Amino acid sequence: MSAPFQYRRFAVDDDGNDLGYLLSLPDGYQDGPGPWPLLLFLHGALERGEDPAVLAAHGPVRQIAEGARLPFVVLAPQCPAHSSWVAELSSLAALLAEVEREVRIDPDRRYVTGLSMGGTGSWALAARYPRRFAAAVPVCGSWLRESAPRLTAVPVWTFHGEEDEVIPVSHTERLVDALRALGGPVRFTRYPGVGHDSWTRTYDDPEVYDWLLAQSRPGDPTLRTVPAPTAAAADNHVEPA
């Protein structure tokens, strides 16, 4: 994968586990001290393996590869073929810490997003490490409704196609319902008539990135208080087919 990406490998442990990843720095990174917001992107199941070129198939990596300039440091790891993102949560946390030792990242503006298997990974990673992320955008993922209490302080905007036959929309509905019952700040956009590919429409929408940039963790890492959503944000947002 050529510029504007750097391709690297991160040794997770001494047992031969590692993660390849792409890193993209935003325009202006070299001109000032920062720090910069970070967007962690988790791909879907079909992009697992050892070929970083396939990461450009979807999401923020595709957009950057096609010439877009996103105002984030974009970190896009590649899941090993034998694994899944849910099995790599600790590895992802270690990778994030490694990148932050070198790159000027704003610790109050870390965001995670992903599609399908990566949407599931986004839910799971935010629930595992809720104090590390200012917001999450899971797309057509699935995770445990029992994780809702760990997510109530993480602003979430989640997306799902109503005709998804791979991961039914009910998987997102049940977690959104659990979050709302606890007063969590969650937005839910449903796409009528859309199947599993709810990610193209989502990542092509500039409002998603604007919303992410508007989210920031409190300066005190021990205090995770986020304003309750407005009435409009609390309602399901249904995109026209």
C-alpha positions as a Markdown table, in Angstrom:
| # | Residue | x | y | z |
|---|---|---|---|---|
| 1 | Met | 0.0 | 0.0 | 0.0 |
| 2 | Ser | 1.6 | 3.3 | -1.1 |
| 3 | Ala | 1.4 | 6.8 | 0.3 |
| 4 | Pro | -0.6 | 8.4 | 2.0 |
| 5 | Phe | -0.3 | 5.2 | 4.0 |
| 6 | Gln | 2.5 | 3.7 | 6.0 |
| 7 | Tyr | 2.4 | -0.1 | 6.4 |
| 8 | Arg | 3.9 | -1.6 | 9.6 |
| 9 | Arg | 3.7 | -4.7 | 11.7 |
| 10 | Phe | 3.3 | -4.8 | 15.5 |
| 11 | Ala | 4.6 | -7.7 | 17.6 |
| 12 | Val | 1.8 | -8.4 | 20.1 |
| 13 | Asp | 3.8 | -10.9 | 22.2 |
| 14 | Asp | 6.6 | -13.4 | 22.1 |
| 15 | Asp | 4.4 | -16.2 | 20.8 |
| 16 | Gly | 4.4 | -15.0 | 17.2 |
| 17 | Asn | 1.2 | -13.1 | 17.4 |
| 18 | Asp | 1.3 | -9.8 | 15.4 |
| 19 | Leu | -0.9 | -7.3 | 13.6 |
| 20 | Gly | -0.1 | -5.6 | 10.4 |
| 21 | Tyr | -1.6 | -2.1 | 10.1 |
| 22 | Leu | -1.9 | 0.9 | 7.9 |
| 23 | Leu | -1.3 | 4.4 | 9.3 |
| 24 | Ser | -2.3 | 7.6 | 7.6 |
| 25 | Leu | -1.4 | 11.1 | 8.9 |
| 26 | Pro | -3.7 | 14.0 | 8.2 |
| 27 | Asp | -2.7 | 17.1 | 6.1 |
| 28 | Gly | -0.9 | 19.5 | 8.3 |
| 29 | Tyr | 0.4 | 16.9 | 10.7 |
| 30 | Gln | 4.0 | 17.9 | 10.0 |
| 31 | Asp | 3.3 | 21.6 | 10.3 |
| 32 | Gly | 2.3 | 21.8 | 13.9 |
| 33 | Pro | 2.6 | 20.0 | 17.3 |
| 34 | Gly | -0.9 | 18.7 | 17.5 |
| 35 | Pro | -2.2 | 16.6 | 19.2 |
| 36 | Trp | -4.5 | 15.0 | 16.6 |
| 37 | Pro | -7.7 | 13.0 | 16.8 |
| 38 | Leu | -7.3 | 9.3 | 16.0 |
| 39 | Leu | -9.8 | 7.1 | 14.1 |
| 40 | Leu | -9.3 | 3.4 | 14.6 |
| 41 | Phe | -11.0 | 1.5 | 11.8 |
| 42 | Leu | -11.8 | -2.2 | 12.0 |
| 43 | His | -12.5 | -3.9 | 8.7 |
| 44 | Gly | -14.9 | -6.8 | 8.0 |
| 45 | Ala | -14.3 | -10.6 | 7.9 |
| 46 | Leu | -13.4 | -10.7 | 4.2 |
| 47 | Glu | -10.4 | -8.4 | 4.7 |
| 48 | Arg | -8.6 | -10.7 | 7.2 |
| 49 | Gly | -5.1 | -12.0 | 6.3 |
| 50 | Glu | -1.7 | -10.6 | 5.3 |
| 51 | Asp | -2.5 | -8.4 | 2.3 |
| 52 | Pro | -2.9 | -4.7 | 3.3 |
| 53 | Ala | -4.1 | -3.8 | -0.1 |
| 54 | Val | -7.5 | -5.3 | 0.6 |
| 55 | Leu | -8.1 | -2.9 | 3.4 |
| 56 | Ala | -8.8 | -0.2 | 0.8 |
| 57 | Ala | -12.0 | -2.0 | -0.2 |
| 58 | His | -14.2 | -0.1 | 2.3 |
| 59 | Gly | -14.5 | 2.6 | 4.9 |
| 60 | Pro | -12.1 | 5.4 | 5.7 |
| 61 | Val | -9.2 | 3.5 | 4.1 |
| 62 | Arg | -11.0 | 3.4 | 0.8 |
| 63 | Gln | -11.8 | 7.1 | 1.0 |
| 64 | Ile | -8.2 | 8.0 | 1.7 |
| 65 | Ala | -6.9 | 5.7 | -1.1 |
| 66 | Glu | -9.3 | 7.5 | -3.5 |
| 67 | Gly | -8.0 | 10.9 | -2.5 |
| 68 | Ala | -10.0 | 12.0 | 0.5 |
| 69 | Arg | -8.2 | 13.8 | 3.2 |
| 70 | Leu | -9.8 | 13.0 | 6.6 |
| 71 | Pro | -8.9 | 15.2 | 9.6 |
| 72 | Phe | -7.7 | 12.3 | 11.7 |
| 73 | Val | -4.8 | 10.1 | 12.2 |
| 74 | Val | -6.3 | 6.9 | 10.7 |
| 75 | Leu | -5.1 | 3.6 | 12.2 |
| 76 | Ala | -6.4 | 0.5 | 10.3 |
| 77 | Pro | -5.0 | -2.8 | 11.6 |
| 78 | Gln | -5.5 | -6.1 | 9.7 |
| 79 | Cys | -6.9 | -9.1 | 11.6 |
| 80 | Pro | -5.1 | -12.4 | 11.1 |
| 81 | Ala | -7.0 | -14.9 | 8.9 |
| 82 | His | -7.3 | -17.3 | 11.9 |
| 83 | Ser | -8.8 | -14.8 | 14.2 |
| 84 | Ser | -11.6 | -12.1 | 14.7 |
| 85 | Trp | -11.6 | -8.7 | 16.3 |
| 86 | Val | -13.3 | -9.9 | 19.4 |
| 87 | Ala | -10.4 | -12.2 | 20.0 |
| 88 | Glu | -7.9 | -9.4 | 19.4 |
| 89 | Leu | -9.2 | -6.8 | 21.9 |
| 90 | Ser | -6.1 | -6.8 | 24.1 |
| 91 | Ser | -3.9 | -6.8 | 20.9 |
| 92 | Leu | -5.8 | -3.7 | 19.6 |
| 93 | Ala | -5.3 | -1.9 | 22.9 |
| 94 | Ala | -1.6 | -2.7 | 22.9 |
| 95 | Leu | -1.3 | -1.5 | 19.3 |
| 96 | Leu | -3.0 | 1.7 | 20.1 |
| 97 | Ala | -0.6 | 2.4 | 23.0 |
| 98 | Glu | 2.3 | 1.6 | 20.7 |
| 99 | Val | 1.2 | 4.1 | 18.0 |
| 100 | Glu | 0.5 | 6.8 | 20.6 |
| 101 | Arg | 4.1 | 6.5 | 21.8 |
| 102 | Glu | 5.2 | 7.7 | 18.3 |
| 103 | Val | 2.3 | 9.7 | 16.9 |
| 104 | Arg | 0.9 | 12.9 | 18.5 |
| 105 | Ile | -2.6 | 11.7 | 19.4 |
| 106 | Asp | -5.1 | 13.6 | 21.5 |
| 107 | Pro | -6.0 | 11.2 | 24.3 |
| 108 | Asp | -9.4 | 12.8 | 24.6 |
| 109 | Arg | -10.3 | 12.4 | 21.0 |
| 110 | Arg | -9.9 | 8.7 | 20.2 |
| 111 | Tyr | -12.7 | 7.2 | 18.1 |
| 112 | Val | -13.4 | 3.6 | 17.0 |
| 113 | Thr | -15.5 | 2.5 | 14.1 |
| 114 | Gly | -15.9 | -0.7 | 12.0 |
| 115 | Leu | -18.1 | -2.6 | 9.7 |
| 116 | Ser | -19.7 | -6.1 | 10.1 |
| 117 | Met | -17.0 | -8.1 | 12.0 |
| 118 | Gly | -15.4 | -4.7 | 12.6 |
| 119 | Gly | -18.8 | -3.3 | 13.8 |
| 120 | Thr | -18.9 | -6.1 | 16.3 |
| 121 | Gly | -15.3 | -5.3 | 17.3 |
| 122 | Ser | -16.1 | -1.7 | 17.7 |
| 123 | Trp | -18.9 | -2.4 | 20.2 |
| 124 | Ala | -16.7 | -4.9 | 22.0 |
| 125 | Leu | -13.6 | -2.7 | 22.2 |
| 126 | Ala | -15.6 | 0.3 | 23.4 |
| 127 | Ala | -17.2 | -1.9 | 26.1 |
| 128 | Arg | -13.8 | -3.4 | 27.1 |
| 129 | Tyr | -12.1 | 0.0 | 27.3 |
| 130 | Pro | -14.8 | 2.6 | 27.7 |
| 131 | Arg | -12.5 | 5.3 | 29.1 |
| 132 | Arg | -10.2 | 5.2 | 26.1 |
| 133 | Phe | -12.7 | 6.3 | 23.5 |
| 134 | Ala | -14.6 | 9.5 | 23.0 |
| 135 | Ala | -17.1 | 7.9 | 20.6 |
| 136 | Ala | -17.9 | 4.8 | 18.7 |
| 137 | Val | -19.5 | 4.2 | 15.3 |
| 138 | Pro | -20.4 | 0.5 | 14.9 |
| 139 | Val | -21.8 | -0.4 | 11.5 |
| 140 | Cys | -24.0 | -3.5 | 11.1 |
| 141 | Gly | -22.3 | -5.2 | 14.0 |
| 142 | Ser | -23.5 | -7.4 | 16.9 |
| 143 | Trp | -22.6 | -7.6 | 20.5 |
| 144 | Leu | -24.0 | -8.5 | 23.9 |
| 145 | Arg | -26.7 | -6.4 | 25.4 |
| 146 | Glu | -25.2 | -7.2 | 28.8 |
| 147 | Ser | -22.3 | -4.8 | 27.8 |
| 148 | Ala | -24.7 | -1.8 | 27.8 |
| 149 | Pro | -23.7 | -0.6 | 31.4 |
| 150 | Arg | -20.1 | -0.3 | 30.2 |
| 151 | Leu | -21.1 | 1.8 | 27.2 |
| 152 | Thr | -23.4 | 4.4 | 28.9 |
| 153 | Ala | -20.6 | 7.0 | 28.9 |
| 154 | Val | -19.5 | 6.4 | 25.4 |
| 155 | Pro | -21.4 | 8.4 | 22.7 |
| 156 | Val | -22.5 | 5.9 | 20.0 |
| 157 | Trp | -23.9 | 6.4 | 16.6 |
| 158 | Thr | -24.7 | 3.1 | 15.1 |
| 159 | Phe | -26.0 | 2.1 | 11.6 |
| 160 | His | -27.7 | -0.9 | 10.2 |
| 161 | Gly | -29.6 | -2.0 | 7.1 |
| 162 | Glu | -33.2 | -3.2 | 7.8 |
| 163 | Glu | -32.8 | -6.0 | 5.2 |
| 164 | Asp | -29.5 | -7.3 | 6.4 |
| 165 | Glu | -29.5 | -11.1 | 6.2 |
| 166 | Val | -25.9 | -11.6 | 7.5 |
| 167 | Ile | -26.3 | -9.7 | 10.8 |
| 168 | Pro | -30.0 | -8.9 | 11.3 |
| 169 | Val | -30.9 | -5.4 | 12.4 |
| 170 | Ser | -32.4 | -6.9 | 15.5 |
| 171 | His | -28.8 | -7.4 | 16.8 |
| 172 | Thr | -28.3 | -3.6 | 16.9 |
| 173 | Glu | -31.9 | -3.0 | 18.1 |
| 174 | Arg | -31.4 | -5.0 | 21.2 |
| 175 | Leu | -28.2 | -3.2 | 22.3 |
| 176 | Val | -29.6 | 0.2 | 21.4 |
| 177 | Asp | -32.7 | -0.6 | 23.5 |
| 178 | Ala | -30.5 | -1.6 | 26.4 |
| 179 | Leu | -28.5 | 1.5 | 26.2 |
| 180 | Arg | -31.5 | 3.8 | 26.0 |
| 181 | Ala | -33.0 | 2.1 | 29.0 |
| 182 | Leu | -29.9 | 3.1 | 30.9 |
| 183 | Gly | -29.9 | 6.7 | 29.5 |
| 184 | Gly | -26.8 | 6.1 | 27.3 |
| 185 | Pro | -26.1 | 8.7 | 24.6 |
| 186 | Val | -26.9 | 6.6 | 21.5 |
| 187 | Arg | -28.1 | 7.5 | 18.0 |
| 188 | Phe | -29.4 | 4.8 | 15.7 |
| 189 | Thr | -29.7 | 5.2 | 11.9 |
| 190 | Arg | -31.7 | 2.5 | 10.1 |
| 191 | Tyr | -31.6 | 2.1 | 6.3 |
| 192 | Pro | -34.9 | 0.8 | 4.9 |
| 193 | Gly | -34.4 | -1.6 | 2.0 |
| 194 | Val | -30.6 | -2.0 | 2.6 |
| 195 | Gly | -28.9 | -5.3 | 3.2 |
| 196 | His | -25.6 | -6.0 | 4.7 |
| 197 | Asp | -23.7 | -3.2 | 3.0 |
| 198 | Ser | -24.8 | -0.3 | 5.2 |
| 199 | Trp | -21.2 | 0.9 | 5.4 |
| 200 | Thr | -20.8 | 2.5 | 2.0 |
| 201 | Arg | -23.6 | 5.0 | 2.7 |
| 202 | Thr | -22.4 | 5.6 | 6.2 |
| 203 | Tyr | -18.7 | 6.3 | 5.5 |
| 204 | Asp | -19.6 | 8.4 | 2.5 |
| 205 | Asp | -21.6 | 10.8 | 4.8 |
| 206 | Pro | -19.5 | 13.7 | 6.0 |
| 207 | Glu | -21.9 | 14.2 | 8.9 |
| 208 | Val | -20.5 | 11.0 | 10.5 |
| 209 | Tyr | -17.0 | 12.5 | 10.6 |
| 210 | Asp | -18.3 | 15.8 | 11.8 |
| 211 | Trp | -20.2 | 14.1 | 14.6 |
| 212 | Leu | -17.1 | 12.2 | 15.7 |
| 213 | Leu | -15.0 | 15.3 | 15.8 |
| 214 | Ala | -17.6 | 17.0 | 18.0 |
| 215 | Gln | -17.1 | 14.3 | 20.7 |
| 216 | Ser | -14.4 | 14.6 | 23.3 |
| 217 | Arg | -13.7 | 12.9 | 26.6 |
| 218 | Pro | -13.5 | 14.9 | 29.8 |
| 219 | Gly | -10.0 | 16.0 | 30.7 |
| 220 | Asp | -10.1 | 13.9 | 33.9 |
| 221 | Pro | -9.8 | 10.2 | 32.8 |
| 222 | Thr | -11.5 | 9.1 | 36.1 |
| 223 | Leu | -14.7 | 11.0 | 35.2 |
| 224 | Arg | -16.7 | 9.9 | 32.3 |
| 225 | Thr | -19.8 | 12.2 | 32.3 |
| 226 | Val | -21.4 | 12.7 | 28.9 |
| 227 | Pro | -24.5 | 14.9 | 28.4 |
| 228 | Ala | -27.7 | 12.9 | 27.8 |
| 229 | Pro | -28.8 | 12.8 | 24.2 |
| 230 | Thr | -31.4 | 15.3 | 22.9 |
| 231 | Ala | -34.9 | 14.1 | 22.2 |
| 232 | Ala | -34.1 | 14.1 | 18.5 |
| 233 | Ala | -30.9 | 12.1 | 18.9 |
| 234 | Ala | -32.6 | 9.6 | 21.1 |
| 235 | Asp | -35.2 | 8.7 | 18.4 |
| 236 | Asn | -34.4 | 6.2 | 15.7 |
| 237 | His | -33.2 | 8.1 | 12.6 |
| 238 | Val | -34.5 | 6.3 | 9.5 |
| 239 | Glu | -32.8 | 7.2 | 6.3 |
| 240 | Pro | -35.0 | 7.2 | 3.2 |
| 241 | Ala | -34.5 | 4.2 | 1.0 |
